[in-house]
Amino acid sequence: MTVTAHKLASGPGWRVHDVICRARVHDRPFEEQHGDYCIAAVTDGTFRYSATQGTAVLAPGSMLLGNAGSCFEFGHEHAAGDRCLSFHYSPKFLEAVVTDTPGARKIGFAAPRLPPLRQFARLLAEAEIARDANDGNALEEIALRLAGGVASTLAGTAADRPRRPNRFDQRRVSEAVRRIELAAHEPLALADLACETATSPFHFLRSFRQLTGMTPHQYVLRTRLHRAAVRLRLSDEPISAIAFDAGFNDLSTFNRRFRRVMGVTPGAFRAWHRGGGADALST
């Protein structure tokens, strides 16, 4: 059995791997032990997963749940190969998330998996997009949102109805917004923003999203794209220079994100606002 695990992103107490298994039907089952707590979203293929919580067959959209220190076994008796986005959490990190999740009381998973659930569909799609774009900042936020969502689901509470932000949260989020506005072109990790507001990353992420309608990473991207659009309209600077100054590491990423949000390429956007009109957008 051939299994490769490519680390996509990591931080204090968490990490994300792109795990690809090329096992064939009837290959010998794969035995291992979870080092940390694990939530692995299946993106391709099917396999059997046996752990201390029980045995389940996982398919795309379902999520493997693994407890720290527990032994487990993979089997591909009926289908070859699979691919997962595997999120790993230290006990201390996951405990902080659970403590801040309404209704959740303890860390640990009593079931071996969660089936494909509608409330996770968008988040898992965002995770695949972040994986393919090699977007570590987005994966950091997704790791927290996924842990909190799973904790809420297992506790039987509504993940979309967390505690309401209080006036201290409002002040902290306002401070973070000002920080982003001043330094949107710089690398801004979620953990650093949370540290500056003296809150846990999970609590900060949740409060920020409730109060602004988007995650910190989404707000950073929106700010960068807005400023780039203004410069495209008002200056003759090369598009690449504008992209790098805005905080994007490469031109292809900037072009892709700009077109996704603005609906046109940066060049077409500039031509449109220089008087090209519809003819510019058709070139």
Order of alpha helices (4+ residues) and beta strands (2+ residues): beta-beta-beta-beta-beta-beta-beta-beta-beta-alpha-beta-alpha-alpha-alpha-alpha-alpha-alpha-alpha-alpha-alpha-alpha
